[in-house]
Amino acid sequence: MKPQALAKEEGHQLFTFGKWLIFSLLTGTIVGIVGSAFAFAMNYVTELREAHTWLILLLPLAGIFIVLLYKVCHQEHHRGTNLVITAIRTDELIHARTAPLIFVSTLLTHLCGGSSGREGAALQLGGSIGESIGRVFRFDEKDRTIIIMCGMSAAFSAVFGTPLAAVIFPMEMVSVGIMYYAALVPCTISSLIAHQIALFFGVSGEQLAVTDIPPLTLMNTGKIGIIAILCAFLSIVFCIVLHRTEKYLKKWMPNAFLRIGVCGGIIILLTLLFGTDYNGTGMEVIEQAVKEGVTVYGSFLLKLIFTALTLGAGYKGGEIVPSFFLGATFGCMMGQILGISPMLCAAAGMTGVFCGVTNSPMTALFISFELFGMEGMPYYLIVIAICYMLSGYVGLYKSQKIMYSKSEPTYINRESEE
C-alpha cells in the first residue's frame, strides 16, 4: 500500500476510534445510571414482596395494568428482546417508549411475584437508550447498529455485574456463528464505564465463587459429560415450553386482559401450593445450589412452569435468570445423583443451559470466568461446548439468526427454531 493511502486509512481509523470513544462513553454513562437505578428498584421491590407476601394477590391486577399501559402507549404488539435483535440487523426502529415501559412493567411483575428475570429487560432498556442516542445524533444504519449493541452491553454489565460477558453477548447473540467485531471497542468501553458507574452507586454483581473443584479424572469427565448432554436437552425443553405456552395461551384466550388475569390467578394458586421460591428471579435458590450444593429435586420443573405462565401471559422481565435457575438446580441435583461436587455441577449446569438457550458459548464462558472463578474452567468448558452443539437450533429469541451449522463448517443462514 502506498504511504499516502496508508496514512489516509490510519487517519480514518483514528477518527472512527475517537468517535466511538466519545459515544460509547456517553452511552455507558447514561445506561449505567439507568441500569443502576433499575437494579436498585429491582432489589427494592423484591425485598418488599418478600416482606409482604400478600402482594402476590395483586398479580392479576398488576398484569391488567401492564396490558393497559402497553395498549395506551400503542406498544401492545411489542416483541421484547426480539425487536432489539431485529433492529441490529435491519432498519426497524426501537421506540423511545420501550425503555420506560419495560422498566415499569418489569418492576410491577416482580413486585407481585411474577417469575421472570431482569437481564432480558436490561437488554431492552440498553437497546432502546442506544437507539435513542443514535437517533438524536442522526447516525446512519451501520453506526446505529453499533450504538444499540453498546447500550445492550452497558445495561447487561450494570445490572448483572459481568462486564466481560456483557461485551461479548450482543456481538455474539444476534447472528450465531458471526461476531460483530466492529463493535468490540465501543461495547468494551460502554460496558466497563457502566460497570464502574454501577459499582459507584453500590450495585455489585453476584458472588458465586465455586471452591469444591474435584480433580479432572476420566471418571469425573464422563460424569460432567452426562450432565452436559442432559442440560442441552433441558435447554431445548425450556425454549419449546416458553414459546408453545405463549402461542397456545394467545390461541385459547385471545383477550390480553383476560389472559394475563387468569394466568396471574394460576400463579397465585401455584405459589400457595409450592411456596415463594419460584416467584421473582429466584437468585436465592441459585446461590444455595452453587454455594452450598443444596437443592430441592424437581425445582427446575416448577420454575419452568412458573416462568412459562408468567411470560406467556404477558408479564414482563427476561428469560435469562430463569435459565440460570433451571441449569443451577438441575446441575446440583445431577451432581448429587452422580456423586460429583453438586456445587461445581450447579455452576456448570447454569452456564450450560444459558449457552443452550441463547446459542452464545463465548458469553457463557466469560460468565463462568466472572461468576465462578478459573479453577473449574475445564469442567465449564466441556459443558458449554457440548450444550452448544447438542442444543440444536432452538433458542429463546425468534429473531436470532443461525448463520453457520453447529456440527460442520457450513453456511446455513436459518432462523432460530421455536
N, C-alpha and C positions, 0 to 999 in steps of 0.2 A: 504494500500500500504506500502511496506517495505521502511525503511528510505533510503536505497541505491537507490531504484527505484525512490523514490520521489525526492531525490537530483539530480538524473540524468535528470528527467523530468524538474525540475525547471532550471537546467543549460541549457537545450536545449531551454527553453522559453526565458531565458535571452539572449542567443546567438541570437535567432531569433529577439528579440526586438532590440538588438544592431545593427544587420544587417539592419533592416528596418529603424532604426533611421538614419543611415548613408545614405542609398539610397533614402529615402523619403526626407531628407534634400537636397540631390543633385538634385533630380527630381524637388522638389518645387522651388529650386533656379533657375535652368535652365529654367523651364517652366514659372516661374514667370517673368523672364526677357523677354522671348519671348512673353508671353501673354501681358505684359505691352507695349511692342513695337507694338504689334498687335492692342491693344486698342487705343494707340496714333495715329497710322496710320489710323484706322477706323474713329476716330474723325476728323482727318485732311482731309481725302477725303470727308467726309460728309459736313464739312464746305466749302470745295472747290466747291462741287456740288451746295450747296445752294447759294453760292456767284456767281456762273457762271452756270446758269440754262441751257445754251446751251449745256453743257456737255452731257445731256440726248440724244442728237442727235448722239452721238458716241456709244450708247449702242450696236447696231448691230455689229459694228467693234470690240468693246471690246469682245463681245461674240465669234466672229470668232477667235480672238486671243486666248481666253481661250481654245476653242476646239483644236486649233493648238498646244498650249502649252502642253495640256494633251496627244495629239497624239505623239508629238515629244518625250515626256517622257515615252511613252508606258503605259499610265495610262488612256486611253480613256474609259475603262470599269470600272473605279474606282467607288466603291459603297458608298463612303462617310462615314457617321457615321455608316451605316450598317456594313461596313468592320471592324470598330473598335469593335463593339459589337461581331461580329463573332470571331474576334481574341482573345477575352477574353475567349470564350467558347471552342475554338479549337486551333490547332497549325498553323492556317493560319497567314501569315506574313503581317505586315503593312510596305510597302516600306518607306525608309527614305525620298524619294522624296515627300511623301504625305504632310509633313509639309510646305516646301516652296511653293508647288503648291497651296495648299488651302489658304495660306497666300496671295499670289499674286492675285489669281483669285477672292477671296472674295473682296479684295480692288478694283479691276477693276469693279466688279459687282456694288459695292456701289458708286464708283466714277461716274459711268454713269447712275445711277438711277434704277438699278435692285432692286426688292422688296424681300429682304431676311433678315435673322438675322445674328447674329455673334456668338452665343453660340454653334451652330452646328459646325461651323468652328473651334471654340476653342476646342471642344471635339476631333476633328480630329487632330488638332495641338498637343494637350497634349498626345493623344494616340500614335501618331507617334513618338514623342520625347521619351515617356516612353518605347516604343518598341525598339527604337534605343539604349537606355541606357541598357536595358536588353540584347540586342544582344552583345554589347561591353563587358559586364561583364559575358557573357555566362550563363545567367540564364536558369534554367530548365523551363518546361512548366508551372508549378504551380506558380513559382516566377514571370515568365513573365506576367502571368495574373494580378498579383497584381501590378506590376510596370506600366502596361498600365492604370489600374484604378487610380493609383497615378497621372499619367500625366493628365488624364481627370479631376480629382478633382482640381489639381493645375491650369489648364487652365481656367476652369469654374469660379474658385474663383478669379483669377486675372482679367479676362475680365468683369465679371458681378458683382463682389463685394459682393457675398453672400457665405462666406466661410463655414458656417454650412450646407447649402443646397448642396454645392459643394462636401462635404464629403460623403453625403448620395447618391447623384444621380447615380454615376457609380455603387455603390454597389446594388442599387435597380432596375435600369432600364434594366439590362441585362436579368435577369430571374425573371419575375413578380411572387411574392409570396415567393421568396427565397432571403435572404440578404447574401451577401458575407462578413460575419463578420470578416473573416481572414484579410480583407483589411482595417479594421476600423482604426487601429493605423497608418499604412502607409498613408492612404488617409487623415487622420486628420492632420498629420504633414505636408504633402506636400501642403495641401490646405491652412493651416494657414501661412506657410512660403511664399507661392506665394502671398497671400493676403497682407502680410506685405511688400513684395517687391513692389507690385503694389502701395500701399499707399506711399512708399518711393519715387517712381517716379511720384507721383501726380495723379495716376489713382484711382479714388474713385467710389464706387457703386452708384446706383441710390438712390435718396432721395424721397420716395413716402409715407411718413407718412400720415395716414388717421386720421383725427380729428373729423369728423362728424359721430359719432357712436350712433345710436338710442338704446333705451333700448330693451332688448331681451324679447319682449312680444310674446304671441301666434300669434297675427296678423303678426308681423314682421317675426317670424319664418316661417309662411306659405308663406309669400311673397318671402323670401330668398330661400325657398324650391322650389318654382315655377321657380325661376331664375336658380337654380342648375340643375333641370331637363332639362331646355332648353339649358343650357351650355353643358350638357352631349351630347345632340343631336347635338349641334354645333360642338363639338369636333369630333364626328363621321363624320359629313359632311366635315369638314376640311381635315381629313385624306383621306377620299374617293376621294374628288376632287383633292387633290395633287397627289395621286397615279394614278388615272384614267387619269388625264391630261398628266402626263408623259408617260403613256402607249400609249395613243392614238396619242400624238404628234410624238412619235417614229414610230408608225404604219403608220401615214399619211405622215410623212416626214422623211424617214429613213436616209437621208443625214444630219449628225450632223451640218455641216456648214450652210446648208440651214435652218434647223430647228431653230437654235439659232438666225440667222439673221432675219428671218421672225417674230419670236416672239419678238425680240428686237424692230422691227418696230411697232408691235401692241402695245407694252408697251408705245412707244413714243406717238402714237395716243391717247391712254387712258389717258396719262399724260396731253396732250393738252386739253382733254375734261373735266377731273375731278380734275386737279391740281396736285401738287407735294407731297401732304400729304401721298401718298401711295408708294412713292419711298423710297428706303433705309429701315432702321429699323422701322421708324415711332414712335420713342420714344417720340417725342414732342406731338403727338396725345395721346399716352398712359398717359403721365404726365398730360395733360389737363383733361383727363377723371377722373383720380384718384385724382388729387389735387383740381380741380375746379368743377368736376361733369358736365362737358360740353362735348358734342359730336355731331357729325352730324349723323342723323338717316340713317342707311344703309351703314355707312362707313366700317363696318366689312365685308360686302359682297364685296365691292370694293377691300379691302385689300386681301381678299381671291382670287379674280380673278388675281390681280397683282402678288401675290406670286406664285400661281399655274402656271402662264405663265412663270415667271422668273425661278423657279426651274425645272419645266417640260421641259423647253427649253434646260437646261444645264448650266445656270449661277450658281454661287456658293454662299454659305453662309449657313444659317441654317433656321430651321423651328420654333424654339422656340420663338423668339421675335415676329414673325408674329402671333403665337398662343396667346401670351400676348396681342397683338393689338386687335385680334378678341374678346378675353374674356373681356378686359377692355372696349372697345367701346360698345359691346353688353350689358354687365352688366350695364354700365352707362345709356344706353338707356332704359333698362327694369326698372331700379330704378326710372327714371323719369315717366315712364308709370304707375308703380305700387304705386308710392308715398312713396318710402323709399329711404333714402340717396343715391343719384347717385354715390357719391364718394366711399362709402362702397361697393356698388354693383359692381362698376368698379374693385375694388381691389379683391373682391370675385370672380367675373367672370374671371379675369385674371388668378388667380391660379387654378380655377376650370377647365377651358379649358386646361391649361397646364397639369393638372393631367389626364384629359381625353385622351389627345393625346400621352402622354408619359407613362401612366399607372404607375405613380410614386407618390402615395399620400403622403408619408413621406417627399419627397423632396418638394412637393407643400406646405406642412405645414411649413417647415423650411423657404421657400421663403417668406411665409406670415409673419413669425416672423421677418425676417431680413428687409423686404421692408416696411411693413405697421405698425409694432408695435403689441403689445399684446392686446390692448384694444378691437379689433374686433374679437378676436380669436374664440368665439363661432360661429359667422357667417361664418368665413373662413372654420372652421372645418366641419360645416354642408354641405357647398357647395362642398368641396373636397371629403367628404365621399360619397355623392350622385353621384357626377360626376364619381368617380372611379367605383362605382357599375353599373351605368347605361350606361357608355360609351362602354360597351361590350368588344369585343376582337380585335377591330381595334387599330391601332397605327401608329405613324409616321415611326417607324423603322421596316422594314420587318424581320430583323434578330432577333428581340426581341422574347423571348420565354415566353409564359404564362404557368407557372408551376402549379398553383392552381386556381381553379374556383373562380370567384369574388362573387358568391352568396351562395356557400356552401363549406365546408371543404373537397374538392375532388381534387385529383391529376389529372390534365388533360394533361399537357405537350404538348401544341399546339403552333404553330407559330402565331404571330400577324397577323390579317387579313388585307387585303388591302382595 
